[in-house]
């Protein structure tokens, strides 16, 4: 099992936006599966009432999968992201949500490399809960860019 300490060496994300908990190699050692346990103690549930819908936000399922892609690319050596660079999502296509995710479930992210060229990689994959596909992504283009070339967010220096 690859734990949070190793993941934090690969990703710049921290609480509350670090949305992956660990990774394991498949039995045959050919793929890395990244996991995220969904909990009702996460900050997005702060304003949810007892009778409200507790579905995990779909945008966070996608963000968790994207972080899983960063973990897979980093641990397999497919793509190196230098400390002064960032990984950006360029395009997502064929995105399909098949069902909602709720607290108590564990996301298993499967990321497959379709093509890699220097500075850019195309990946695809899905997220499963208990073997059932809950999210599928046909193609995602990821690009590595120097952090200094990106514009600063409004209100920051």
VOVOSE-69964 format. One record per residue: residue number from 1; residue in three letters; x, y, z of N, C-alpha, C in turn. Coordinates in nm, 4 decimals. Layout:
<sites>
+-----+-----+----------+----------+----------+----------+----------+----------+----------+----------+----------+
:   k :   r :      n.x :      n.y :      n.z :     ca.x :     ca.y :     ca.z :      c.x :      c.y :      c.z :
+-----+-----+----------+----------+----------+----------+----------+----------+----------+----------+----------+
: NUM : Ala :        X :        Y :        Z :        X :        Y :        Z :        X :        Y :        Z :
...
+-----+-----+----------+----------+----------+----------+----------+----------+----------+----------+----------+
</sites>
This chain:
<sites>
+-----+-----+----------+----------+----------+----------+----------+----------+----------+----------+----------+
:   k :   r :      n.x :      n.y :      n.z :     ca.x :     ca.y :     ca.z :      c.x :      c.y :      c.z :
+-----+-----+----------+----------+----------+----------+----------+----------+----------+----------+----------+
:   1 : Unk :   0.0836 :  -0.1184 :   0.0000 :   0.0000 :   0.0000 :   0.0000 :   0.0881 :   0.1248 :   0.0000 :
:   2 : Unk :   0.0556 :   0.2166 :  -0.0845 :   0.1239 :   0.3453 :  -0.0897 :   0.0370 :   0.4426 :  -0.0113 :
:   3 : Unk :   0.0922 :   0.5030 :   0.0924 :   0.0129 :   0.5854 :   0.1832 :   0.0149 :   0.7329 :   0.1516 :
:   4 : Unk :  -0.0485 :   0.8078 :   0.2383 :  -0.0646 :   0.9516 :   0.2198 :   0.0705 :   1.0244 :   0.2181 :
:   5 : Unk :   0.1651 :   0.9812 :   0.2982 :   0.2955 :   1.0484 :   0.3011 :   0.3611 :   1.0465 :   0.1637 :
:   6 : Unk :   0.3554 :   0.9319 :   0.0965 :   0.4136 :   0.9214 :  -0.0382 :   0.3330 :   1.0036 :  -0.1388 :
:   7 : Unk :   0.2016 :   1.0022 :  -0.1241 :   0.1152 :   1.0798 :  -0.2141 :   0.1441 :   1.2291 :  -0.2005 :
:   8 : Unk :   0.1667 :   1.2760 :  -0.0781 :   0.1962 :   1.4178 :  -0.0566 :   0.3286 :   1.4601 :  -0.1199 :
:   9 : Unk :   0.4173 :   1.3645 :  -0.1449 :   0.5416 :   1.3961 :  -0.2155 :   0.5158 :   1.4177 :  -0.3646 :
:  10 : Unk :   0.4060 :   1.3609 :  -0.4152 :   0.3740 :   1.3701 :  -0.5575 :   0.2783 :   1.4834 :  -0.5914 :
:  11 : Unk :   0.1880 :   1.5148 :  -0.4995 :   0.0836 :   1.6144 :  -0.5255 :   0.0993 :   1.7353 :  -0.4341 :
:  12 : Unk :   0.0665 :   1.8540 :  -0.4835 :   0.0728 :   1.9730 :  -0.3980 :  -0.0507 :   1.9891 :  -0.3088 :
:  13 : Unk :  -0.1534 :   1.9103 :  -0.3300 :  -0.2799 :   1.9239 :  -0.2570 :  -0.2640 :   1.8885 :  -0.1094 :
:  14 : Unk :  -0.3392 :   1.9600 :  -0.0259 :  -0.3449 :   1.9345 :   0.1175 :  -0.4898 :   1.9498 :   0.1633 :
:  15 : Unk :  -0.5175 :   1.9125 :   0.2884 :  -0.6528 :   1.9234 :   0.3421 :  -0.7038 :   2.0656 :   0.3191 :
:  16 : Unk :  -0.8254 :   2.0820 :   0.2771 :  -0.9283 :   1.9803 :   0.2543 :  -0.9329 :   1.9288 :   0.1101 :
:  17 : Unk :  -0.8375 :   1.9674 :   0.0267 :  -0.8466 :   1.9311 :  -0.1148 :  -0.7591 :   1.8135 :  -0.1569 :
:  18 : Unk :  -0.6933 :   1.7460 :  -0.0645 :  -0.6255 :   1.6214 :  -0.0994 :  -0.7322 :   1.5128 :  -0.0986 :
:  19 : Unk :  -0.7698 :   1.4647 :  -0.2165 :  -0.8853 :   1.3761 :  -0.2299 :  -0.8481 :   1.2336 :  -0.2692 :
:  20 : Unk :  -0.7288 :   1.1900 :  -0.2321 :  -0.6892 :   1.0497 :  -0.2476 :  -0.6222 :   1.0064 :  -0.1176 :
:  21 : Unk :  -0.6442 :   0.8802 :  -0.0806 :  -0.5954 :   0.8305 :   0.0480 :  -0.4816 :   0.7300 :   0.0377 :
:  22 : Unk :  -0.4717 :   0.6618 :  -0.0745 :  -0.3687 :   0.5595 :  -0.0880 :  -0.3749 :   0.4959 :  -0.2253 :
:  23 : Unk :  -0.2828 :   0.4050 :  -0.2506 :  -0.2773 :   0.3358 :  -0.3794 :  -0.2217 :   0.1958 :  -0.3586 :
:  24 : Unk :  -0.2670 :   0.1032 :  -0.4408 :  -0.2163 :  -0.0340 :  -0.4372 :  -0.1976 :  -0.0841 :  -0.5793 :
:  25 : Unk :  -0.1006 :  -0.1721 :  -0.5959 :  -0.0799 :  -0.2367 :  -0.7248 :  -0.1786 :  -0.3523 :  -0.7391 :
:  26 : Unk :  -0.2239 :  -0.3773 :  -0.8609 :  -0.3113 :  -0.4920 :  -0.8853 :  -0.2316 :  -0.6194 :  -0.8577 :
:  27 : Unk :  -0.3024 :  -0.7312 :  -0.8415 :  -0.2372 :  -0.8582 :  -0.8097 :  -0.1291 :  -0.8955 :  -0.9097 :
:  28 : Unk :  -0.1522 :  -0.8618 :  -1.0376 :  -0.0521 :  -0.8961 :  -1.1390 :   0.0574 :  -0.7905 :  -1.1517 :
:  29 : Unk :   0.0471 :  -0.6812 :  -1.0735 :   0.1504 :  -0.5787 :  -1.0718 :   0.1546 :  -0.4892 :  -1.1946 :
:  30 : Unk :   0.0498 :  -0.4916 :  -1.2753 :   0.0523 :  -0.4128 :  -1.3991 :  -0.0155 :  -0.2769 :  -1.3869 :
:  31 : Unk :  -0.1020 :  -0.2582 :  -1.2873 :  -0.1756 :  -0.1322 :  -1.2739 :  -0.1760 :  -0.0867 :  -1.1290 :
:  32 : Unk :  -0.1836 :   0.0432 :  -1.1155 :  -0.1928 :   0.1047 :  -0.9846 :  -0.3356 :   0.1549 :  -0.9671 :
:  33 : Unk :  -0.4012 :   0.1159 :  -0.8595 :  -0.5371 :   0.1615 :  -0.8297 :  -0.5278 :   0.2563 :  -0.7102 :
:  34 : Unk :  -0.5823 :   0.3761 :  -0.7274 :  -0.5777 :   0.4786 :  -0.6231 :  -0.7145 :   0.4843 :  -0.5558 :
:  35 : Unk :  -0.7149 :   0.4949 :  -0.4230 :  -0.8410 :   0.4911 :  -0.3487 :  -0.8662 :   0.6214 :  -0.2739 :
:  36 : Unk :  -0.9958 :   0.6467 :  -0.2516 :  -1.0408 :   0.7604 :  -0.1719 :  -1.1640 :   0.7151 :  -0.0952 :
:  37 : Unk :  -1.1587 :   0.7223 :   0.0371 :  -1.2733 :   0.6893 :   0.1214 :  -1.3580 :   0.8146 :   0.1410 :
:  38 : Unk :  -1.4849 :   0.8061 :   0.1061 :  -1.5763 :   0.9190 :   0.1213 :  -1.6335 :   0.9156 :   0.2631 :
:  39 : Unk :  -1.6268 :   1.0289 :   0.3319 :  -1.6734 :   1.0373 :   0.4699 :  -1.7681 :   1.1554 :   0.4860 :
:  40 : Unk :  -1.8667 :   1.1415 :   0.5718 :  -1.9588 :   1.2539 :   0.5981 :  -1.8923 :   1.3615 :   0.6826 :
:  41 : Unk :  -1.7684 :   1.3399 :   0.7251 :  -1.6955 :   1.4392 :   0.8040 :  -1.6173 :   1.5373 :   0.7176 :
:  42 : Unk :  -1.6332 :   1.5300 :   0.5859 :  -1.5614 :   1.6213 :   0.4972 :  -1.6295 :   1.7583 :   0.4985 :
:  43 : Unk :  -1.5526 :   1.8649 :   0.4756 :  -1.6070 :   2.0002 :   0.4930 :  -1.7258 :   2.0349 :   0.4026 :
:  44 : Unk :  -1.7408 :   1.9697 :   0.2878 :  -1.8531 :   2.0009 :   0.1985 :  -1.9868 :   1.9575 :   0.2571 :
:  45 : Unk :  -1.9822 :   1.8780 :   0.3621 :  -2.1056 :   1.8340 :   0.4282 :  -2.1436 :   1.9223 :   0.5481 :
:  46 : Unk :  -2.0655 :   2.0259 :   0.5776 :  -2.0916 :   2.1106 :   0.6947 :  -2.2329 :   2.1678 :   0.6984 :
:  47 : Unk :  -2.2837 :   2.2108 :   0.5852 :  -2.4139 :   2.2778 :   0.5806 :  -2.5281 :   2.1834 :   0.5440 :
:  48 : Unk :  -2.5007 :   2.0544 :   0.5323 :  -2.6037 :   1.9576 :   0.4932 :  -2.6854 :   1.9184 :   0.6157 :
:  49 : Unk :  -2.8166 :   1.9274 :   0.6033 :  -2.9049 :   1.8861 :   0.7118 :  -2.9218 :   1.7355 :   0.7155 :
:  50 : Unk :  -2.9790 :   1.6854 :   0.8230 :  -2.9965 :   1.5414 :   0.8403 :  -3.0821 :   1.4785 :   0.7306 :
:  51 : Unk :  -3.1781 :   1.5530 :   0.6788 :  -3.2679 :   1.4982 :   0.5779 :  -3.2253 :   1.5309 :   0.4351 :
:  52 : Unk :  -3.1145 :   1.6044 :   0.4184 :  -3.0703 :   1.6451 :   0.2856 :  -2.9986 :   1.5319 :   0.2121 :
:  53 : Unk :  -2.9827 :   1.5516 :   0.0839 :  -2.9127 :   1.4574 :  -0.0027 :  -2.7634 :   1.4587 :   0.0319 :
:  54 : Unk :  -2.7077 :   1.3449 :   0.0646 :  -2.5665 :   1.3362 :   0.1011 :  -2.4786 :   1.2841 :  -0.0125 :
:  55 : Unk :  -2.5236 :   1.2970 :  -0.1353 :  -2.4406 :   1.2528 :  -0.2479 :  -2.3116 :   1.3339 :  -0.2497 :
:  56 : Unk :  -2.2013 :   1.2644 :  -0.2714 :  -2.0710 :   1.3304 :  -0.2816 :  -2.0730 :   1.4156 :  -0.4081 :
:  57 : Unk :  -2.0265 :   1.5408 :  -0.4020 :  -2.0307 :   1.6267 :  -0.5208 :  -1.9577 :   1.5629 :  -0.6403 :
:  58 : Unk :  -2.0241 :   1.5598 :  -0.7545 :  -1.9655 :   1.4975 :  -0.8745 :  -1.8342 :   1.5636 :  -0.9136 :
:  59 : Unk :  -1.8245 :   1.6957 :  -0.8960 :  -1.6998 :   1.7640 :  -0.9294 :  -1.5840 :   1.7116 :  -0.8449 :
:  60 : Unk :  -1.6128 :   1.6708 :  -0.7209 :  -1.5070 :   1.6181 :  -0.6350 :  -1.4703 :   1.4743 :  -0.6717 :
:  61 : Unk :  -1.5656 :   1.3989 :  -0.7261 :  -1.5324 :   1.2656 :  -0.7777 :  -1.4335 :   1.2813 :  -0.8937 :
:  62 : Unk :  -1.4608 :   1.3772 :  -0.9823 :  -1.3699 :   1.4023 :  -1.0954 :  -1.2352 :   1.4521 :  -1.0442 :
:  63 : Unk :  -1.2350 :   1.5466 :  -0.9501 :  -1.1094 :   1.5983 :  -0.8955 :  -1.0286 :   1.4866 :  -0.8293 :
:  64 : Unk :  -1.0946 :   1.3975 :  -0.7587 :  -1.0257 :   1.2851 :  -0.6968 :  -0.9623 :   1.1962 :  -0.8043 :
:  65 : Unk :  -1.0375 :   1.1702 :  -0.9121 :  -0.9825 :   1.0895 :  -1.0217 :  -0.8619 :   1.1593 :  -1.0854 :
:  66 : Unk :  -0.8713 :   1.2901 :  -1.1021 :  -0.7590 :   1.3645 :  -1.1611 :  -0.6356 :   1.3577 :  -1.0709 :
:  67 : Unk :  -0.6564 :   1.3683 :  -0.9394 :  -0.5434 :   1.3535 :  -0.8476 :  -0.4869 :   1.2119 :  -0.8560 :
:  68 : Unk :  -0.5752 :   1.1146 :  -0.8723 :  -0.5293 :   0.9762 :  -0.8904 :  -0.4420 :   0.9657 :  -1.0147 :
:  69 : Unk :  -0.4800 :   1.0365 :  -1.1200 :  -0.3978 :   1.0364 :  -1.2419 :  -0.2588 :   1.0909 :  -1.2119 :
:  70 : Unk :  -0.2503 :   1.1965 :  -1.1326 :  -0.1198 :   1.2511 :  -1.0947 :  -0.0373 :   1.1518 :  -1.0161 :
:  71 : Unk :  -0.1015 :   1.0780 :  -0.9272 :  -0.0319 :   0.9762 :  -0.8483 :   0.0191 :   0.8646 :  -0.9397 :
:  72 : Unk :  -0.0665 :   0.8160 :  -1.0270 :  -0.0276 :   0.7072 :  -1.1187 :   0.0875 :   0.7521 :  -1.2077 :
:  73 : Unk :   0.0769 :   0.8700 :  -1.2658 :   0.1826 :   0.9187 :  -1.3549 :   0.3136 :   0.9383 :  -1.2801 :
:  74 : Unk :   0.3051 :   0.9876 :  -1.1559 :   0.4260 :   1.0078 :  -1.0773 :   0.4911 :   0.8786 :  -1.0315 :
:  75 : Unk :   0.4107 :   0.7839 :  -0.9841 :   0.4668 :   0.6595 :  -0.9318 :   0.5143 :   0.5641 :  -1.0407 :
:  76 : Unk :   0.4563 :   0.5735 :  -1.1587 :   0.4992 :   0.4858 :  -1.2678 :   0.6101 :   0.5488 :  -1.3511 :
:  77 : Unk :   0.6398 :   0.6766 :  -1.3259 :   0.7461 :   0.7444 :  -1.3991 :   0.7079 :   0.7855 :  -1.5406 :
:  78 : Unk :   0.5799 :   0.7783 :  -1.5731 :   0.5348 :   0.8179 :  -1.7074 :   0.5567 :   0.9664 :  -1.7292 :
:  79 : Unk :   0.5320 :   1.0455 :  -1.6267 :   0.5417 :   1.1906 :  -1.6401 :   0.6023 :   1.2475 :  -1.5136 :
:  80 : Unk :   0.7079 :   1.3255 :  -1.5294 :   0.7725 :   1.3895 :  -1.4160 :   0.7241 :   1.5334 :  -1.4089 :
:  81 : Unk :   0.6782 :   1.5742 :  -1.2913 :   0.6335 :   1.7119 :  -1.2709 :   0.7343 :   1.7795 :  -1.1788 :
:  82 : Unk :   0.8242 :   1.8618 :  -1.2350 :   0.9213 :   1.9317 :  -1.1503 :   0.8502 :   2.0195 :  -1.0473 :
:  83 : Unk :   0.9149 :   2.0472 :  -0.9355 :   0.8557 :   2.1243 :  -0.8260 :   0.8025 :   2.2614 :  -0.8697 :
:  84 : Unk :   0.8658 :   2.3241 :  -0.9679 :   0.8228 :   2.4573 :  -1.0107 :   0.7230 :   2.4516 :  -1.1275 :
:  85 : Unk :   0.6644 :   2.3337 :  -1.1499 :   0.5655 :   2.3152 :  -1.2561 :   0.4328 :   2.2666 :  -1.1960 :
:  86 : Unk :   0.3277 :   2.2763 :  -1.2737 :   0.1973 :   2.2259 :  -1.2325 :   0.1390 :   2.1390 :  -1.3436 :
:  87 : Unk :   0.0530 :   2.0454 :  -1.3036 :  -0.0176 :   1.9625 :  -1.4004 :  -0.1565 :   2.0220 :  -1.4183 :
:  88 : Unk :  -0.1929 :   2.0474 :  -1.5430 :  -0.3215 :   2.1077 :  -1.5751 :  -0.4049 :   2.0139 :  -1.6604 :
:  89 : Unk :  -0.5345 :   2.0128 :  -1.6369 :  -0.6258 :   1.9382 :  -1.7236 :  -0.6569 :   2.0267 :  -1.8429 :
:  90 : Unk :  -0.6305 :   1.9758 :  -1.9627 :  -0.6557 :   2.0531 :  -2.0833 :  -0.7931 :   2.0267 :  -2.1407 :
:  91 : Unk :  -0.8358 :   1.9021 :  -2.1405 :  -0.9657 :   1.8678 :  -2.1968 :  -1.0114 :   1.7344 :  -2.1399 :
:  92 : Unk :  -1.1398 :   1.7272 :  -2.1080 :  -1.2033 :   1.6023 :  -2.0671 :  -1.3088 :   1.5700 :  -2.1714 :
:  93 : Unk :  -1.3125 :   1.4470 :  -2.2178 :  -1.4181 :   1.4069 :  -2.3110 :  -1.4706 :   1.2698 :  -2.2717 :
:  94 : Unk :  -1.5948 :   1.2464 :  -2.3063 :  -1.6571 :   1.1191 :  -2.2736 :  -1.6749 :   1.0992 :  -2.1251 :
:  95 : Unk :  -1.7037 :   1.2069 :  -2.0521 :  -1.7247 :   1.2003 :  -1.9073 :  -1.8670 :   1.1534 :  -1.8812 :
:  96 : Unk :  -1.8804 :   1.0465 :  -1.8015 :  -2.0139 :   0.9928 :  -1.7720 :  -2.0234 :   0.9516 :  -1.6255 :
:  97 : Unk :  -2.1233 :   1.0071 :  -1.5571 :  -2.1538 :   0.9651 :  -1.4209 :  -2.2629 :   0.8589 :  -1.4302 :
:  98 : Unk :  -2.2406 :   0.7454 :  -1.3667 :  -2.3380 :   0.6354 :  -1.3762 :  -2.4260 :   0.6232 :  -1.2532 :
:  99 : Unk :  -2.3751 :   0.6698 :  -1.1393 :  -2.4585 :   0.6765 :  -1.0187 :  -2.3910 :   0.7644 :  -0.9150 :
: 100 : Unk :  -2.4689 :   0.8041 :  -0.8162 :  -2.4177 :   0.8904 :  -0.7100 :  -2.3307 :   0.8105 :  -0.6126 :
: 101 : Unk :  -2.2414 :   0.8814 :  -0.5481 :  -2.1545 :   0.8251 :  -0.4452 :  -2.1967 :   0.8870 :  -0.3124 :
: 102 : Unk :  -2.1995 :   0.8070 :  -0.2075 :  -2.2427 :   0.8565 :  -0.0765 :  -2.1377 :   0.8239 :   0.0297 :
: 103 : Unk :  -2.1416 :   0.8954 :   0.1429 :  -2.0467 :   0.8661 :   0.2509 :  -2.0510 :   0.7185 :   0.2912 :
: 104 : Unk :  -1.9326 :   0.6660 :   0.3226 :  -1.9188 :   0.5256 :   0.3587 :  -1.8672 :   0.4409 :   0.2443 :
: 105 : Unk :  -1.8672 :   0.4981 :   0.1228 :  -1.8180 :   0.4227 :   0.0070 :  -1.6723 :   0.4580 :  -0.0210 :
: 106 : Unk :  -1.6019 :   0.3646 :  -0.0850 :  -1.4618 :   0.3843 :  -0.1206 :  -1.4511 :   0.3874 :  -0.2727 :
: 107 : Unk :  -1.3931 :   0.4967 :  -0.3228 :  -1.3697 :   0.5111 :  -0.4665 :  -1.2409 :   0.4389 :  -0.5027 :
: 108 : Unk :  -1.2455 :   0.3592 :  -0.6090 :  -1.1266 :   0.2934 :  -0.6636 :  -1.1043 :   0.3506 :  -0.8032 :
: 109 : Unk :  -1.0013 :   0.4341 :  -0.8156 :  -0.9727 :   0.5018 :  -0.9414 :  -0.8758 :   0.4191 :  -1.0260 :
: 110 : Unk :  -0.9150 :   0.3947 :  -1.1492 :  -0.8304 :   0.3238 :  -1.2448 :  -0.7936 :   0.4219 :  -1.3543 :
: 111 : Unk :  -0.6638 :   0.4464 :  -1.3718 :  -0.6134 :   0.5427 :  -1.4702 :  -0.5249 :   0.4675 :  -1.5688 :
: 112 : Unk :  -0.5548 :   0.4813 :  -1.6973 :  -0.4748 :   0.4177 :  -1.8018 :  -0.4119 :   0.5237 :  -1.8915 :
: 113 : Unk :  -0.2835 :   0.5072 :  -1.9215 :  -0.2139 :   0.5993 :  -2.0108 :  -0.2433 :   0.5584 :  -2.1551 :
: 114 : Unk :  -0.2967 :   0.6530 :  -2.2307 :  -0.3265 :   0.6297 :  -2.3720 :  -0.2062 :   0.6693 :  -2.4568 :
: 115 : Unk :  -0.1485 :   0.7859 :  -2.4243 :  -0.0331 :   0.8351 :  -2.5013 :   0.0425 :   0.9358 :  -2.4159 :
: 116 : Unk :   0.1737 :   0.9329 :  -2.4238 :   0.2566 :   1.0278 :  -2.3501 :   0.3622 :   1.0855 :  -2.4425 :
: 117 : Unk :   0.3722 :   1.2175 :  -2.4434 :   0.4784 :   1.2886 :  -2.5127 :   0.5346 :   1.3884 :  -2.4123 :
: 118 : Unk :   0.6533 :   1.4394 :  -2.4331 :   0.7103 :   1.5302 :  -2.3334 :   0.6158 :   1.6468 :  -2.3009 :
: 119 : Unk :   0.5834 :   1.6611 :  -2.1734 :   0.4996 :   1.7712 :  -2.1274 :   0.3499 :   1.7501 :  -2.1381 :
: 120 : Unk :   0.3077 :   1.6421 :  -2.2021 :   0.1644 :   1.6169 :  -2.2196 :   0.1381 :   1.4672 :  -2.2151 :
: 121 : Unk :   0.0237 :   1.4315 :  -2.1568 :  -0.0157 :   1.2910 :  -2.1531 :  -0.1670 :   1.2830 :  -2.1709 :
: 122 : Unk :  -0.2116 :   1.1795 :  -2.2379 :  -0.3539 :   1.1520 :  -2.2535 :  -0.3835 :   1.0263 :  -2.1738 :
: 123 : Unk :  -0.4852 :   1.0368 :  -2.0860 :  -0.5235 :   0.9247 :  -2.0005 :  -0.6728 :   0.8976 :  -2.0155 :
: 124 : Unk :  -0.7132 :   0.7810 :  -1.9716 :  -0.8551 :   0.7447 :  -1.9670 :  -0.8750 :   0.6564 :  -1.8444 :
: 125 : Unk :  -1.0003 :   0.6271 :  -1.8133 :  -1.0224 :   0.5380 :  -1.7010 :  -1.1605 :   0.5488 :  -1.6422 :
: 126 : Unk :  -1.1714 :   0.4942 :  -1.5212 :  -1.2996 :   0.4963 :  -1.4525 :  -1.2768 :   0.4915 :  -1.3019 :
: 127 : Unk :  -1.3877 :   0.5143 :  -1.2334 :  -1.3907 :   0.5024 :  -1.0886 :  -1.4972 :   0.4001 :  -1.0544 :
: 128 : Unk :  -1.4618 :   0.3086 :  -0.9642 :  -1.5561 :   0.2043 :  -0.9219 :  -1.5816 :   0.2147 :  -0.7721 :
: 129 : Unk :  -1.7000 :   0.1719 :  -0.7337 :  -1.7353 :   0.1527 :  -0.5934 :  -1.7868 :   0.0102 :  -0.5840 :
: 130 : Unk :  -1.7181 :  -0.0735 :  -0.5075 :  -1.7599 :  -0.2128 :  -0.4940 :  -1.7685 :  -0.2851 :  -0.6273 :
: 131 : Unk :  -1.6805 :  -0.2541 :  -0.7204 :  -1.6794 :  -0.3188 :  -0.8514 :  -1.7720 :  -0.2552 :  -0.9536 :
: 132 : Unk :  -1.8596 :  -0.1652 :  -0.9113 :  -1.9545 :  -0.0990 :  -1.0014 :  -1.8959 :   0.0335 :  -1.0514 :
: 133 : Unk :  -1.8961 :   0.0541 :  -1.1826 :  -1.8443 :   0.1794 :  -1.2388 :  -1.9405 :   0.2926 :  -1.2042 :
: 134 : Unk :  -1.8866 :   0.3985 :  -1.1410 :  -1.9677 :   0.5157 :  -1.1069 :  -1.9290 :   0.6373 :  -1.1907 :
: 135 : Unk :  -1.8092 :   0.6350 :  -1.2497 :  -1.7594 :   0.7437 :  -1.3340 :  -1.6714 :   0.6836 :  -1.4419 :
: 136 : Unk :  -1.6902 :   0.7282 :  -1.5652 :  -1.5976 :   0.6875 :  -1.6713 :  -1.5528 :   0.8117 :  -1.7474 :
: 137 : Unk :  -1.4271 :   0.8097 :  -1.7884 :  -1.3674 :   0.9188 :  -1.8650 :  -1.3016 :   0.8573 :  -1.9875 :
: 138 : Unk :  -1.3477 :   0.8986 :  -2.1044 :  -1.2945 :   0.8433 :  -2.2288 :  -1.1545 :   0.8959 :  -2.2587 :
: 139 : Unk :  -1.1355 :   1.0279 :  -2.2421 :  -1.0050 :   1.0895 :  -2.2684 :  -0.9885 :   1.2125 :  -2.1809 :
: 140 : Unk :  -0.8688 :   1.2257 :  -2.1237 :  -0.8319 :   1.3456 :  -2.0492 :  -0.6923 :   1.3843 :  -2.0947 :
: 141 : Unk :  -0.6768 :   1.5098 :  -2.1349 :  -0.5459 :   1.5607 :  -2.1751 :  -0.4883 :   1.6384 :  -2.0571 :
: 142 : Unk :  -0.3703 :   1.5981 :  -2.0134 :  -0.3009 :   1.6637 :  -1.9032 :  -0.1735 :   1.7258 :  -1.9571 :
: 143 : Unk :  -0.1440 :   1.8477 :  -1.9143 :  -0.0238 :   1.9175 :  -1.9606 :   0.0558 :   1.9656 :  -1.8404 :
: 144 : Unk :   0.1863 :   1.9630 :  -1.8538 :   0.2769 :   2.0130 :  -1.7510 :   0.3273 :   2.1485 :  -1.7972 :
: 145 : Unk :   0.3102 :   2.2489 :  -1.7125 :   0.3514 :   2.3844 :  -1.7469 :   0.4250 :   2.4474 :  -1.6293 :
: 146 : Unk :   0.5202 :   2.5395 :  -1.6577 :   0.5876 :   2.6106 :  -1.5481 :   0.4871 :   2.6940 :  -1.4691 :
: 147 : Unk :   0.4899 :   2.6843 :  -1.3377 :   0.3947 :   2.7558 :  -1.2532 :   0.4058 :   2.9061 :  -1.2724 :
: 148 : Unk :   0.5254 :   2.9557 :  -1.2953 :   0.5475 :   3.1000 :  -1.3093 :   0.4837 :   3.1605 :  -1.4327 :
: 149 : Unk :   0.4465 :   3.0784 :  -1.5300 :   0.3854 :   3.1335 :  -1.6523 :   0.2351 :   3.1465 :  -1.6409 :
: 150 : Unk :   0.1774 :   3.0956 :  -1.5327 :   0.0330 :   3.1032 :  -1.5152 :  -0.0048 :   3.2345 :  -1.4480 :
: 151 : Unk :  -0.1170 :   3.2937 :  -1.4893 :  -0.1586 :   3.4181 :  -1.4239 :  -0.1996 :   3.3930 :  -1.2788 :
: 152 : Unk :  -0.1745 :   3.4905 :  -1.1935 :  -0.2140 :   3.4791 :  -1.0540 :  -0.3650 :   3.4888 :  -1.0432 :
: 153 : Unk :  -0.4201 :   3.4207 :  -0.9461 :  -0.5656 :   3.4263 :  -0.9232 :  -0.6033 :   3.5665 :  -0.8773 :
: 154 : Unk :  -0.7244 :   3.6074 :  -0.9087 :  -0.7736 :   3.7385 :  -0.8676 :  -0.7700 :   3.7476 :  -0.7153 :
: 155 : Unk :  -0.7164 :   3.8578 :  -0.6646 :  -0.7104 :   3.8777 :  -0.5197 :  -0.5869 :   3.8197 :  -0.4544 :
: 156 : Unk :  -0.4943 :   3.7645 :  -0.5344 :  -0.3700 :   3.7123 :  -0.4776 :  -0.2533 :   3.7902 :  -0.5326 :
: 157 : Unk :  -0.1410 :   3.7766 :  -0.4702 :  -0.0220 :   3.8464 :  -0.5211 :   0.0764 :   3.7488 :  -0.5770 :
+-----+-----+----------+----------+----------+----------+----------+----------+----------+----------+----------+
</sites>
